[in-house]
């Protein structure tokens, strides 16, 4: 494989997602996941107990095209709305109209709420309240303020409330007008007796205690008034209407969702009842107008009948004429019949003239009386009037749901105008026919009147009065019969809307809150949210957490593992020789022997070990000191050379100064004997870096350093080079020429993954030779080193030559610490 291919292979390994590592991180954070699930379930519990129950109840209504049982060609005062299917759509639309819902809300007074204090909120008790408030609709009631009612006894109560400001919104529910009322800011309290008239700026009416309820002393309730339009809009949007079955949709299912089942029941039943009454009222509109017309005609005829009766009585009293001969009576009877017919024709003509004037001057055609009320039997007239009234009623119904100027209105207006033009032509033709009949009747009347002209004046006067009296009586009887007929038709009319199944609380209807769903959602969110957070953190985390990650990112071998150990200085291997950390450095020393054994050096030449890292803080100096210590303790003559000229550290742990060191030797100020220091550790010498120079890179490139290294190789067995971080400066690269082996320090949970790519590149180009990793802050765990934390600290680990304290030293841990350490392993 070429270098290029190797680079690609390394890069592909570095960008691939390590699902196994992610899984182990999740397992390592199981407490966090468990706490998240518990918190989510707790939130779901509080949501469930605080949310109000939500109910859905329903009712069924049927829409039929019921025919009046008294329908005949002469008495029909009904009209067709376009069949059942067309009517269903109108009813569904009417239920959602503002006008309809205003009537329902106003009839039930749903703008007034009876409340009592609950555990989490004020609860709507509706019909369960032990009292009833008789509202004075002509006076304002404050809006959106709970007015408290505290019963002091069964017959006495106290009204209390607290206002935040001096002005509040109020509404008169008679005309629905809104106003502003002045309040006294702060706490208000006033006592009243049962049925007392309450007249306050914010409350007007009477509180009447229900006799069937017992009230405890000290019981508190609340009255709260809501804006009428807001309540109407709320119910208008909540009512759901759906057709049932496929039979032209003549059965509708009404559903309503709410928190109080009694309110839902009353609203649905009131909706059906008011809808039925409204539809019947529209259906009876034709009959109602006809009855009004007949009543007005009856009143006029009745006045005439009374006048003629008085006139006849007066004539008989004054002239002593009580009867005439049979021949004269027969002529008079024929004359009366002709005059009656003429009067009927005049009435028809007057109706047609008024109808023509009404059609030409009015725009609302729903108030036209039936032509049959005056005896008009002309089929075209009857049909024309019926069609116009039906279309006018349809237009009036459409006004509740459609804006003026829409295409629906234009189409209806076009049809009304068309029917009106046809009816006006029919009126003209009918009027001509009636005119011919009237002229014939006038001729017959004139002929008969000429036969009676020879009678005495008093008899002629008697016959005239008698005829007028008889005509009025017959007209009265005809109108009375017509009215009875119209009243029967109206009474026999039934609404096309029938309640099949009224709304009723039978104990069910609960649809929310869905507690099981809430708990399930909480369980899912409580699990997946921390999983997502862990995934994001894992994805964004570019630090190294375990040996498996190093093996995946680099082919450079791991030489040894160093655990975390808290101590006062870096001389752990010397002062704590039985510790696990000291053992780990001895294991690293053993591994280095295999590397040094293969190098080619002159006889007697020292082995040189360079220790570096990517950045500061990864344990480079700590490792340098302790590896030098274990070599010295093994009898090897060892020297530790401080070549980190920018940030010297090694002198402090040996209680020496940094006044003289490598820098002084390289610039020629001091000899070798002046800069070397014999430490208190046998066989270990140290050369500190000395004062910080302005040009450290140039000094390390000088020939003096090479001479120094060559001199050290002749006098020592092992040379340890403590160098600057490889990832920050290039000084360490200048020193690789002197190193037989290189240790690159990797501190777990600290060193960035990208730094391994730097080491890989340096090794491939030959700039680093015999390089190996040493893992610092290593913590063993059964999940192959994945996750946050690695199970044990310095002195509590296993593996790679790292042994536990129990093998070397007496374990003085308490039982509590042992249990804690054991649990941390899982």
C-alpha positions in Angstrom: 0.0 0.0 0.0 1.4 3.4 -0.9 1.7 6.3 1.5 -1.2 8.0 -0.2 -3.4 4.9 0.2 -2.4 4.6 3.9 -3.3 8.2 4.5 -6.7 7.6 2.9 -7.2 4.6 5.0 -6.3 6.4 8.2 -8.6 9.3 7.3 -11.5 7.0 6.6 -11.0 5.3 9.9 -11.0 8.7 11.7 -14.2 9.9 10.1 -16.2 6.7 10.5 -18.8 6.7 13.2 -17.9 4.4 16.1 -21.3 3.0 17.1 -19.8 0.6 19.6 -18.1 3.6 21.3 -21.4 5.5 21.4 -23.2 2.5 22.9 -20.6 2.2 25.6 -20.8 5.9 26.4 -24.6 5.6 26.8 -24.1 2.6 29.1 -21.6 4.5 31.1 -24.1 7.4 31.4 -27.1 5.1 32.4 -27.7 7.2 35.5 -28.2 10.3 33.4 -30.6 8.5 31.1 -32.5 7.0 34.1 -32.7 10.4 35.8 -34.0 12.0 32.5 -36.7 9.3 32.2 -37.7 9.8 35.8 -37.9 13.6 35.4 -40.0 13.2 32.2 -42.4 10.8 34.0 -42.7 13.1 36.9 -43.5 16.0 34.5 -46.1 13.8 32.8 -47.6 13.0 36.2 -48.0 16.6 37.2 -49.5 17.4 33.8 -52.0 14.6 34.2 -53.1 15.6 37.6 -53.3 19.3 36.8 -55.1 19.0 33.5 -58.9 19.1 33.5 -60.8 16.2 32.1 -62.0 16.6 28.5 -65.3 15.1 27.5 -67.1 14.5 24.1 -70.8 14.0 24.0 -73.1 13.8 21.0 -76.7 13.9 19.8 -78.5 12.8 16.6 -81.0 14.8 14.6 -82.9 13.9 11.5 -83.7 16.2 8.6 -86.8 15.3 6.6 -88.9 17.0 4.0 -92.2 16.5 5.9 -95.3 17.3 3.9 -98.2 19.0 5.7 -101.0 16.4 6.2 -103.6 19.1 5.3 -101.9 20.1 2.1 -104.2 20.6 -0.9 -104.0 22.6 -4.0 -106.1 25.4 -2.4 -104.6 25.4 1.1 -101.0 24.9 0.5 -99.0 27.6 2.3 -95.7 25.5 2.4 -92.8 25.7 0.1 -90.0 23.4 -0.9 -86.4 24.3 0.0 -84.9 22.1 -2.7 -85.2 18.7 -1.2 -83.7 17.0 1.8 -80.1 16.9 0.5 -80.1 20.6 -0.1 -81.6 21.3 3.3 -79.0 19.2 5.1 -76.3 21.6 3.9 -78.3 24.6 5.0 -78.8 23.1 8.5 -75.1 22.2 8.8 -74.2 25.8 7.9 -76.9 27.3 10.2 -75.5 25.4 13.2 -72.1 27.0 12.7 -73.5 30.5 12.3 -73.0 33.3 14.8 -76.7 34.1 15.0 -77.7 30.6 15.9 -75.0 30.3 18.6 -75.9 33.7 20.0 -79.5 32.4 20.6 -78.2 29.2 22.3 -75.7 30.9 24.5 -78.1 33.6 25.5 -80.9 31.1 26.3 -78.5 29.1 28.5 -76.7 32.1 30.0 -73.3 30.5 29.3 -71.6 33.8 29.7 -72.1 33.4 33.5 -69.9 30.7 35.2 -70.4 29.2 38.7 -67.0 28.3 40.1 -65.5 26.8 43.3 -61.9 26.6 44.3 -60.2 23.3 43.4 -56.8 21.8 44.2 -55.1 23.3 41.1 -57.7 25.8 39.7 -61.2 27.1 40.0 -63.7 24.4 38.8 -66.8 25.1 36.8 -69.7 23.6 38.9 -72.6 24.8 36.6 -75.8 23.2 37.9 -74.1 21.8 41.0 -74.0 25.3 42.6 -76.3 25.5 45.6 -77.6 28.9 44.5 -78.8 30.6 41.4 -77.9 34.1 40.3 -80.9 36.0 38.8 -79.0 38.4 36.5 -80.2 41.9 35.9 -79.5 42.1 32.1 -80.2 45.9 32.0 -77.2 46.6 34.3 -73.5 46.0 33.8 -71.7 42.9 35.1 -67.9 43.0 35.5 -66.0 40.8 33.0 -63.3 38.3 33.7 -63.1 39.0 37.5 -64.1 36.1 39.8 -66.6 37.6 42.3 -66.5 35.6 45.5 -69.6 34.5 47.4 -69.0 33.3 51.0 -72.0 31.9 52.8 -72.1 32.9 56.5 -75.3 31.0 57.0 -78.1 29.4 54.9 -79.7 32.8 54.6 -76.8 35.2 54.6 -73.8 35.6 52.4 -70.9 37.9 51.8 -69.7 39.1 48.4 -66.0 39.7 48.3 -63.4 40.4 45.6 -60.2 42.3 45.0 -59.6 44.6 42.1 -56.2 45.6 40.8 -57.3 48.9 39.3 -60.1 51.5 39.5 -61.5 50.8 36.1 -62.8 47.5 34.8 -64.7 46.3 31.7 -68.3 45.3 32.1 -71.2 44.3 29.8 -75.0 44.6 29.8 -76.2 41.2 28.7 -79.6 42.6 27.7 -78.3 44.5 24.6 -74.8 43.1 24.9 -73.3 46.6 25.1 -69.9 47.0 26.8 -68.9 49.8 29.2 -66.4 50.8 31.8 -67.2 50.7 35.5 -65.4 52.4 38.3 -64.1 50.2 41.1 -62.6 50.7 44.5 -59.1 49.4 44.3 -58.2 46.7 46.7 -60.3 44.3 48.8 -64.1 44.6 48.7 -66.6 42.9 51.0 -70.3 43.4 51.7 -73.0 41.3 53.3 -76.4 40.4 51.8 -79.5 38.3 52.6 -81.0 35.6 50.4 -83.0 37.2 47.6 -81.7 40.7 48.3 -81.3 42.9 45.3 -77.6 43.3 44.7 -76.8 46.6 43.1 -73.0 47.1 42.9 -70.9 48.7 40.2 -69.6 45.3 39.2 -72.5 43.0 40.0 -76.3 43.4 39.6 -79.0 40.8 40.3 -80.2 38.5 43.0 -78.8 35.4 44.6 -81.4 32.8 45.4 -80.5 29.7 47.4 -81.9 26.5 45.9 -84.2 24.8 48.5 -82.9 21.4 47.6 -79.3 22.2 48.5 -77.8 22.5 52.0 -75.1 25.1 52.3 -72.3 24.8 54.8 -71.3 27.9 56.7 -68.1 29.3 55.3 -68.5 27.7 51.9 -67.1 29.8 49.1 -68.1 30.1 45.5 -67.4 32.4 42.6 -69.3 34.1 39.8 -67.4 35.0 36.7 -68.8 36.7 33.6 -67.2 36.3 30.2 -67.5 38.4 27.1 -70.7 37.3 25.2 -69.1 37.4 21.8 -66.1 35.5 23.0 -68.2 32.7 24.5 -70.3 32.5 21.2 -67.2 32.3 19.1 -65.8 29.6 21.4 -68.9 27.3 21.1 -69.2 28.1 17.4 -65.8 26.7 16.7 -66.2 23.6 19.0 -69.4 22.2 17.6 -68.7 19.4 15.1 -71.4 18.2 12.6 -71.0 15.1 10.5 -73.5 13.2 8.3 -74.4 9.7 9.4 -74.7 7.0 6.8 -75.1 7.5 3.1 -78.8 8.1 2.7 -78.4 11.6 1.3 -77.0 12.7 4.7 -80.4 13.2 6.2 -79.1 12.3 9.7 -76.6 14.5 11.4 -74.4 13.8 14.4 -73.7 16.8 16.6 -70.6 16.6 18.8 -69.2 19.0 21.4 -66.0 18.8 23.4 -65.7 20.5 26.8 -64.7 20.2 30.5 -68.3 20.0 32.0 -70.6 17.3 30.8 -73.8 19.0 32.0 -72.9 22.1 30.0 -72.2 20.0 26.9 -75.6 18.1 27.3 -77.6 21.3 27.7 -75.8 23.1 24.8 -76.4 20.2 22.3 -80.0 19.8 23.3 -80.6 23.5 23.2 -79.0 23.7 19.8 -81.3 21.0 18.4 -84.4 22.5 20.0 -83.7 26.0 18.8 -82.7 24.8 15.4 -86.0 22.9 15.1 -88.0 25.9 16.3 -86.2 28.3 13.9 -86.7 26.0 11.0 -90.4 25.6 11.8 -90.8 29.3 12.0 -89.3 29.7 8.6 -91.5 26.9 7.3 -94.6 28.7 8.7 -93.6 32.1 7.4 -96.0 31.8 4.4 -98.9 30.7 6.6 -98.1 33.4 9.2 -98.2 36.2 6.7 -101.5 34.8 5.3 -103.1 34.7 8.7 -102.0 38.3 9.3 -103.5 39.4 6.1 -106.8 37.6 6.8 -106.9 39.0 10.3 -106.6 42.5 9.0 -109.4 41.8 6.4 -111.6 40.3 9.1 -111.2 43.3 11.2 -112.4 45.6 8.4 -115.3 43.3 7.5 -116.4 43.0 11.1 -116.6 46.8 11.4 -118.7 47.0 8.3 -121.0 44.2 9.6 -121.5 46.0 12.9 -122.3 49.3 11.1 -124.8 47.6 8.7 -126.5 45.8 11.5 -127.0 49.1 13.4 -128.2 50.7 10.2 -130.9 47.9 9.7 -132.1 48.1 13.2 -132.4 51.9 13.0 -134.3 51.7 9.7 -136.8 49.1 11.0 -137.4 51.0 14.1 -138.1 54.2 12.2 -139.9 52.9 9.1 -141.7 49.9 10.5 -140.6 47.8 7.4 -139.7 44.3 8.3 -140.1 42.3 5.1 -141.0 42.5 1.4 -142.9 40.2 -1.0 -141.4 36.8 -2.1 -141.0 38.0 -5.7 -139.1 41.1 -4.6 -137.1 39.0 -2.2 -136.1 36.6 -5.0 -134.9 39.5 -7.1 -133.1 40.9 -4.2 -131.4 37.6 -3.5 -130.2 37.3 -7.1 -128.9 40.9 -6.8 -127.1 40.0 -3.6 -125.4 37.0 -5.2 -124.1 39.2 -8.1 -122.9 41.9 -5.7 -121.2 39.2 -3.6 -119.4 37.9 -6.7 -118.4 41.4 -7.7 -117.1 42.0 -4.2 -115.0 38.9 -4.3 -113.6 39.9 -7.7 -112.9 43.4 -6.4 -111.0 41.8 -3.5 -108.9 39.7 -5.9 -108.2 42.7 -8.0 -107.2 44.7 -4.9 -104.8 41.8 -3.9 -103.3 41.7 -7.3 -102.8 45.5 -7.4 -101.2 45.4 -3.9 -99.0 42.4 -4.9 -97.8 44.2 -8.0 -97.0 47.3 -5.9 -95.2 45.2 -3.3 -93.1 43.4 -6.0 -92.1 46.7 -7.6 -91.3 48.6 -4.4 -89.9 46.0 -1.9 -86.8 43.7 -1.8 -87.8 41.3 0.9 -90.5 39.0 -0.5 -90.9 36.7 2.6 -94.0 38.6 3.8 -96.4 37.9 0.9 -99.7 36.4 1.9 -101.1 33.4 0.1 -103.3 34.2 -3.0 -105.8 31.5 -1.8 -106.6 33.7 1.1 -108.7 36.0 -1.2 -109.9 33.1 -3.4 -107.4 33.4 -6.3 -107.1 29.9 -7.8 -105.0 30.8 -10.8 -102.3 28.2 -10.9 -99.6 30.4 -12.4 -100.2 33.0 -9.6 -100.1 30.4 -6.9 -96.9 28.8 -8.3 -95.2 32.2 -8.9 -95.9 33.5 -5.3 -94.8 30.2 -3.8 -91.5 30.2 -5.7 -90.7 33.8 -4.9 -91.3 33.3 -1.2 -89.2 30.1 -1.2 -86.3 31.9 -2.9 -86.6 34.9 -0.6 -86.4 32.7 2.4 -83.4 30.9 1.0 -81.7 34.2 0.5 -82.5 35.3 4.0 -81.0 32.1 5.4 -77.9 32.5 3.3 -77.3 36.0 4.8 -76.2 34.2 8.1 -73.2 32.5 6.4 -72.3 34.3 3.2 -71.0 37.8 2.6 -73.2 40.2 0.5 -72.0 40.4 -3.1 -71.0 36.8 -3.4 -71.8 34.7 -6.5 -74.5 32.8 -4.5 -76.4 36.0 -3.8 -76.1 37.0 -7.4 -77.5 33.7 -8.6 -80.4 33.8 -6.2 -81.2 37.4 -7.1 -81.2 36.5 -10.8 -83.7 33.7 -10.1 -85.9 35.9 -8.0 -85.9 38.6 -10.6 -86.8 36.0 -13.3 -89.7 34.6 -11.2 -90.9 38.1 -10.4 -91.0 39.2 -14.1 -93.0 36.0 -14.9 -95.4 36.7 -11.9 -95.9 40.3 -13.0 -97.0 39.2 -16.4 -99.3 36.6 -14.9 -100.8 39.3 -12.7 -101.6 41.5 -15.7 -103.3 38.6 -17.5 -105.3 37.6 -14.4 -106.3 41.2 -13.8 -107.7 41.5 -17.3 -109.7 38.3 -16.8 -111.1 39.6 -13.5 -111.9 42.9 -15.2 -114.1 41.2 -17.8 -115.9 39.3 -15.1 -116.5 42.5 -13.1 -118.0 44.2 -16.1 -120.4 41.3 -16.7 -121.4 41.4 -13.1 -122.0 45.1 -13.2 -124.4 44.6 -16.2 -126.3 41.9 -14.4 -126.5 44.1 -11.2 -127.8 47.1 -13.3 -130.5 44.9 -14.9 -131.8 43.7 -11.5 -131.7 47.1 -9.9 -133.9 48.5 -12.7 -136.5 45.9 -11.8 -136.6 47.2 -8.2 -136.7 50.9 -9.1 -140.5 50.9 -9.2 -140.8 49.9 -5.5 -141.6 52.4 -2.8 -138.5 54.3 -1.5 -138.6 52.7 2.0 -138.7 49.2 0.5 -135.8 50.0 -1.8 -133.9 51.4 1.1 -134.7 48.2 3.2 -133.5 46.0 0.3 -130.2 47.9 0.0 -129.5 47.7 3.7 -130.4 44.1 3.7 -128.1 43.3 0.8 -125.1 45.1 2.4 -125.8 43.3 5.6 -125.9 39.9 3.9 -122.8 40.7 1.9 -120.8 41.7 5.0 -122.0 38.6 6.8 -121.0 36.3 3.9 -117.6 38.0 3.6 -117.0 37.6 7.3 -117.9 34.0 7.1 -115.6 33.4 4.1 -112.7 35.2 5.8 -113.3 33.3 9.0 -113.3 30.0 7.2 -110.1 31.0 5.4 -108.4 31.9 8.6 -109.4 28.6 10.3 -108.1 26.8 7.2 -104.8 28.7 7.4 -104.5 28.2 11.2 -105.1 24.4 10.7 -102.4 24.3 8.1 -100.0 26.2 10.3 -100.8 24.1 13.4 -100.4 20.9 11.3 -96.9 22.0 10.1 -94.1 20.1 11.8 -90.4 20.9 11.8 -88.3 19.1 9.3 -85.7 18.7 12.1 -86.4 15.8 14.5 -84.3 14.9 17.5 -83.5 11.2 17.2 -81.2 10.8 20.2 -80.7 13.7 22.5 -77.5 14.4 24.4 -77.3 12.7 27.7 -74.7 12.1 30.4 -74.5 8.3 30.8 -71.2 8.2 32.5 -68.8 8.0 29.6 -67.4 10.5 27.1 -64.0 11.0 28.6 -61.4 11.6 25.8 -58.7 13.5 27.7 -56.2 13.9 29.0 -54.8 10.7 27.6 -52.8 9.8 30.6 -51.3 6.6 29.1 -50.2 8.5 26.0 -48.7 11.3 28.2 -46.7 8.7 30.1 -45.7 7.0 26.9 -44.6 10.3 25.4 -42.7 11.1 28.6 -41.0 7.7 28.5 -40.0 8.3 24.9 -38.8 11.9 25.4 -37.1 11.0 28.6 -35.1 8.3 26.8 -34.5 9.8 23.4 -33.6 13.4 24.5 -30.6 12.3 26.6 -29.7 9.8 23.9 -29.7 12.7 21.4 -27.7 14.9 23.8 -25.2 12.1 24.3 -25.0 11.5 20.6 -24.4 15.3 19.9 -21.7 15.4 22.7 -20.1 12.2 21.4 -20.2 13.5 17.8 -18.6 16.8 18.8 -16.2 15.2 21.2 -12.7 15.0 19.5 -10.8 13.9 22.6 -9.3 10.4 23.1 -11.0 8.3 25.8 -9.5 4.9 25.4 -6.9 2.6 23.9 -9.4 1.2 21.4 -9.8 4.7 19.9 -6.0 4.9 19.5 -5.9 1.5 17.9 -8.6 2.6 15.5 -6.9 6.0 14.6 -3.2 5.0 14.5 -1.0 2.0 13.8 1.6 3.1 16.3 1.7 0.7 19.2 0.9 1.5 22.8 4.0 1.0 25.0 2.3 1.3 28.4 -0.5 2.7 30.5 -0.1 5.1 33.4 -3.0 5.6 35.8 -4.1 8.7 37.7 -2.5 9.1 41.1 -2.7 12.0 43.5 0.6 12.9 45.1 2.4 15.9 46.4 5.1 15.8 43.7 6.2 13.9 40.6 8.6 11.5 42.4 6.0 8.8 42.7 8.2 5.9 41.5 10.9 6.8 44.2 8.7 7.8 47.1 5.9 5.2 46.5 7.8 2.3 44.9 5.1 -0.2 45.7 2.3 1.8 44.1 0.6 0.8 40.9 2.0 3.9 39.1 5.6 2.9 40.0 4.8 -0.6 38.7 3.5 0.8 35.5 6.7 2.8 34.9 8.7 -0.4 35.5 6.5 -2.2 32.9 7.3 0.6 30.4 11.1 0.2 31.2 10.8 -3.5 30.5 9.1 -2.8 27.1 11.8 -0.3 26.2 14.4 -2.9 26.5 13.0 -4.7 23.4 13.2 -1.5 21.5 16.8 -0.6 22.6 18.0 -4.2 21.9 17.3 -3.8 18.2 19.2 -0.5 17.8 22.6 -0.4 16.4 25.0 1.6 18.6 28.6 1.6 19.4 29.8 -0.6 22.2 29.2 1.2 25.5 27.0 3.9 24.0 24.0 5.0 26.1 20.4 4.5 25.1 18.6 7.8 24.4 14.8 8.1 25.0 12.9 11.2 23.9 9.6 11.9 25.6 7.2 14.4 24.0 3.5 15.1 23.7 1.1 17.1 21.6 0.4 20.0 24.0 1.3 21.0 27.5 -0.5 19.2 30.4 -0.4 15.6 29.1 2.1 14.3 31.6 5.3 14.6 29.6 7.5 15.9 32.5 5.8 13.5 35.0 6.7 10.5 32.8 10.2 11.7 32.1 11.0 12.0 35.8 9.6 8.7 36.8 11.1 6.7 33.9 14.4 8.2 34.7 13.8 7.2 38.4 13.0 3.5 37.6 16.1 3.2 35.4 18.3 4.7 38.2 16.7 2.4 40.8 17.5 -0.6 38.6 21.3 0.3 38.7 21.4 2.1 35.4 23.5 5.3 35.4 20.8 7.7 34.2 20.7 11.4 33.3 17.5 13.5 32.8 18.1 16.3 30.3 15.7 19.2 30.4 15.4 20.3 26.8 12.1 22.1 27.1 13.8 25.5 27.0 10.5 27.5 26.7 8.8 26.1 29.8 11.2 24.3 32.1 9.7 22.2 34.9 11.9 19.3 36.0 14.1 21.2 38.5 11.3 21.9 41.0 10.7 18.3 42.1 14.4 17.8 42.9 14.6 21.0 45.0 17.2 22.6 42.7 17.4 25.9 41.0 17.1 26.6 37.3 19.8 29.2 37.2 22.3 27.0 35.3 21.5 24.3 32.8 21.5 23.3 29.1 21.2 26.8 27.9 24.3 27.9 29.7 26.3 25.0 28.2 25.0 25.7 24.7 25.9 29.4 24.7 29.4 28.5 26.2 29.0 30.2 29.6 29.5 27.0 31.6 31.2 23.7 31.4 29.5 20.3 31.7 30.6 19.9 35.3 28.9 23.2 36.2 25.4 22.3 34.9 25.0 18.7 35.9 23.4 18.0 39.3 23.5 14.8 41.3 20.1 14.1 42.8 19.3 12.4 46.1 18.2 9.4 44.0 21.2 7.1 43.5 22.4 6.8 39.8 20.2 9.7 38.7 21.7 13.0 37.5 19.8 15.9 36.1 20.6 18.8 33.8 17.9 21.4 34.0 17.1 23.6 31.0 18.5 26.8 32.6 17.2 30.3 32.0 14.7 30.8 29.2 16.6 32.0 26.1 15.2 34.3 23.3 16.1 31.8 20.6 15.5 28.2 21.9 15.1 26.6 18.4 18.5 28.0 17.2 20.2 26.8 20.4 18.9 23.2 19.9 20.2 23.2 16.3 23.7 24.1 17.4 26.6 21.7 17.3 27.1 22.2 21.1 24.0 20.1 21.8 25.3 17.3 19.6 28.6 17.4 21.5 26.8 17.3 24.8 24.7 14.3 23.8 27.9 12.5 22.6 29.6 13.2 25.9 26.6 11.9 27.8 26.5 8.7 25.8 30.0 8.0 27.0 29.3 8.6 30.6 25.8 7.3 31.2 23.7 4.1 30.5 20.4 5.8 29.7 19.7 9.4 28.6 16.1 10.8 29.1 15.2 13.8 26.9 12.4 15.9 28.3 11.4 17.9 25.1 8.8 20.6 24.2 5.3 19.5 23.0 5.4 18.3 19.4 2.1 19.9 18.5 3.0 23.4 19.6 6.6 24.0 18.5 9.1 22.4 16.1 11.9 22.0 18.8 11.1 18.3 19.4 11.6 17.5 15.7 15.1 18.9 15.9 15.8 16.5 18.8 14.6 13.3 17.1 18.0 12.8 15.5 19.5 12.1 19.0 16.7 9.7 20.1 16.9 5.9 19.8 13.3 5.7 20.9 10.4 8.2 21.3 7.5 8.1 23.7 4.5 10.2 22.7 2.3 10.9 25.7 -1.5 10.6 25.2 -3.6 11.8 28.1 -7.1 10.3 28.0 -10.0 12.7 28.1 -7.6 15.5 27.1 -5.5 14.8 24.0 -7.3 15.6 20.8 -7.8 12.9 18.1 -6.3 15.2 15.4 -3.0 15.1 17.2 -2.6 11.4 16.4 -2.9 12.2 12.7 0.1 14.6 13.2 2.1 11.8 14.8 1.0 9.4 12.0 2.2 11.9 9.4 5.5 12.5 11.1 6.1 8.7 11.3 5.3 8.1 7.7 7.7 10.8 6.6 10.5 9.4 8.8 10.7 12.4 11.1 9.7 10.2 14.1 11.4 6.8 14.5 10.7 4.1 17.0 7.8 6.1 18.3 5.3 4.5 20.8 2.4 5.8 22.8 2.1 5.9 26.5 -1.5 6.5 27.8 -1.7 8.7 30.8 -4.7 9.1 33.1 -5.7 5.6 32.1 -8.8 4.1 34.0 -9.7 0.5 33.3 -13.3 -0.4 32.6 -15.0 -3.6 31.3 -16.5 -1.8 28.3 -13.1 -1.5 26.5 -12.2 1.9 27.9 -15.2 3.7 26.4 -17.2 6.4 28.1 -16.5 9.1 30.6 -14.2 7.9 33.3 -12.3 4.7 33.3 -13.1 2.9 36.5 -10.1 3.5 38.8 -7.5 6.0 39.7 -3.8 5.6 40.1 -3.2 2.6 42.1 -6.6 1.0 41.4 -6.1 -0.4 37.9 -5.3 -3.5 36.0 -3.7 -4.4 32.7 -0.6 -3.7 30.7 1.7 -4.2 33.7 -0.5 -2.1 36.0 -1.3 -3.8 39.2 -3.6 -3.0 42.1 -2.5 -1.8 45.5 -3.5 -5.0 47.1 -0.6 -6.8 45.4 2.0 -4.4 46.7 0.7 -2.6 49.8 -1.8 -3.2 52.5 -5.2 -2.0 51.5 -6.4 0.5 54.1 -9.6 1.5 52.3 -12.8 1.6 54.3 -15.7 -0.7 53.5 -17.6 2.3 52.0 -14.8 3.1 49.7 -14.5 -0.5 48.6 -18.2 -0.7 47.8 -18.0 2.6 45.9 -15.0 1.5 43.9 -16.8 -1.8 43.1 -19.9 -0.1 41.9 -17.9 2.3 39.7 -16.6 -0.7 37.8 -20.1 -1.2 36.4 
